Amino acid sequence: MIKEDYGLPRLLLRNIARESGLSLGALYHYFSTQYDLIDFFMRLVKERVTSRINELISIDMPLFQKVLKILL
């Protein structure tokens, strides 16, 4: 497991490859830099959060409960 004290500056492709069980070459095939990897993850998080919020917005419930569910 990646140590918590690594932080974002220590987010190295070699560490991610090791922890995920992938070869460094396989990881470089998809992400040539750590910034490409971070960009991918951030876009993925944004898409998933947006999808969850849109699902909650469409549910018929009082506004306060919707807001509370979104924030939680």
C-alpha positions in Angstrom: 0.0 0.0 0.0 1.2 3.5 -0.8 2.3 5.3 2.4 0.1 8.2 3.4 3.2 10.4 4.0 4.1 10.2 0.3 1.7 13.0 -0.7 1.0 14.3 -4.1 4.6 15.2 -4.9 5.6 11.6 -4.3 2.9 10.2 -6.6 5.4 8.6 -8.9 4.4 6.3 -11.8 6.9 3.7 -10.5 5.2 3.6 -7.1 1.8 3.3 -8.7 2.9 0.6 -11.0 4.4 -1.4 -8.1 1.3 -0.9 -5.9 -1.1 -1.8 -8.7 0.8 -4.9 -9.8 1.4 -3.4 -13.3 4.7 -3.1 -15.1 6.1 0.4 -15.4 6.0 0.0 -19.2 2.3 -0.8 -19.1 1.5 2.2 -17.0 3.7 4.5 -19.3 1.6 3.2 -22.3 -1.4 5.0 -20.9 0.2 7.8 -18.8 3.5 9.3 -20.0 3.8 11.6 -16.9 2.5 11.7 -13.4 0.5 14.8 -14.5 -1.3 12.8 -17.1 -2.2 10.3 -14.4 -3.4 13.0 -12.0 -5.4 14.6 -14.8 -7.1 11.3 -15.6 -7.9 10.6 -11.9 -9.3 14.1 -11.4 -11.5 13.9 -14.5 -12.8 10.5 -13.4 -13.6 11.8 -9.9 -15.4 14.8 -11.5 -17.5 12.6 -13.8 -18.5 10.3 -10.9 -19.4 13.1 -8.5 -21.4 14.9 -11.2 -23.2 11.7 -12.0 -24.1 11.0 -8.4 -25.3 14.6 -7.8 -27.5 14.4 -10.9 -29.0 11.2 -9.7 -29.8 12.7 -6.3 -31.3 15.9 -7.9 -33.7 13.8 -9.9 -35.1 12.0 -6.8 -38.4 13.4 -5.5 -37.7 14.5 -1.9 -37.7 17.7 0.0 -34.9 20.2 -1.0 -33.3 20.0 2.5 -32.9 16.3 2.2 -31.5 16.5 -1.3 -28.9 19.0 -0.2 -28.0 16.9 2.8 -27.6 13.8 0.7 -25.4 15.7 -1.8 -23.2 17.1 0.9 -22.8 13.7 2.5 
